[in-house]
Amino acid sequence: MYVAVKGGETAIARSWDLLAAARRGDEAVPELSIAQIRQQMRLAVARVMQEGSLYDEELAALALKQASGDSIEAVFLLRAFRTTLPRFGQTLPLNTAAMRVRRRVSGTFKDVPGGQILGPTADYTQRLLDFGLMETSQKIELEQAAAPLPDALPGVLQLLDREGLIEADLPPDGDPEPVDLTREPLMFPAGRPARLQNLARGDEGWLLSLAYSTQRGYAESHPFAGEIRMGEVSVMVCPEELGFEIDIGEITLTECQMINQFAGSKSAPPQFTRGYGLSFGEAERKAMAMALVDRSLRAEELGEAAHAPAQQPEFVLYHSDNVEASGFVQHLKLPHYVDFQAELALIRQLRAAADQETRHD
């Protein structure tokens, strides 16, 4: 409860103690370590890194632990920490074509160069509770493949590109330096680089709902998953004092290339068009939803009618940030005594006027 006049600071301090106790739980149960969260809850860690705009598995795991598993609160914590970090430079564009693939599937071609690679996925499991996981001593024996995967796999969409059946994936002439939404506010009209940045750190649930809407008649979208790949990509920098590129490590990414029908326009023949999604870590659902929404937001530039919610950039992008959304919703539980008293006085005044008018009638 709120303590309006006296004892407010004491009550808040005690609420922190209660929060810490609730987070820890029964002290007879071993405490979760950061390493356990990082290794065994990797999908939750990936989501916090995506929406927190910071690739650091250990800090994302710490944020999840501090937030007691509340992913949005963990995103908030990670973003707040991110603002304290100095920026030493910037990396070169990532080359996802050279990804060291651990999973690669296509819903458009059965046989693709390099083959379908299922990798770690729950797509082909039954959604039944595995009570064996209640034991803590399981050991997994992995069978080694007869031959290692190649260092890089060609993109599936190249099959369509060779025949000119899909729009070219090239930057336009005079392509400007992309805006950095972590340093500059979102402005409209927003170009595709800014939109993709916004979607990459947008709330997964929001994007999933919008993506679902595009397939139910609110964008008339008929998509195909051209290629979904997950693996490790090298991060390259080119320090001015050296003058050449160096590899500073690698990160895990999930990339989705979505294919959509396009009837053609005055400037383009009938062909397939692209929707693109890219996420930190193992995050197929997020990457797929992002790709669907990206394509939906391109309606006007492709000469299509833009009448659905998922085709409105202001609606989609302004409401995609879960930290802003959470703050705006949760501020309602803070004291609004003065505001409410004003509303209460107004309602009483209106009711009195209405009662007086009824008596006169």
Secondary structure, DSSP 8 states (H G I E B T S, - for coil): ----SSSHHHHHHHHHHHHHHHHH--TTS----HHHHHHH-HHHHHHHHHHHT---HHHHHHHHHHTTT-HHHHHHHHHHHHTTS----------GGG-EEEEEE-SS-SS-TT--B--S-STTS-----GGGGSS---------SS---S----TTHHHHTTT-B------TT------TTTS---SS--HHHHHHHHHTS-HHHHHHHHHHHTTTSS---EEEEEEEEEEEEEEE--TTT-S-EEEEEEEEEEEEEEE-----SSS-S-BEEEEEEEESS-HHHHHHHHHHHHHTTTGGGT----SGGG-HHHHHHT--HHHHHHHHHGGGS--HHHHHHHHHHHHHHHHHHHHHHHH-
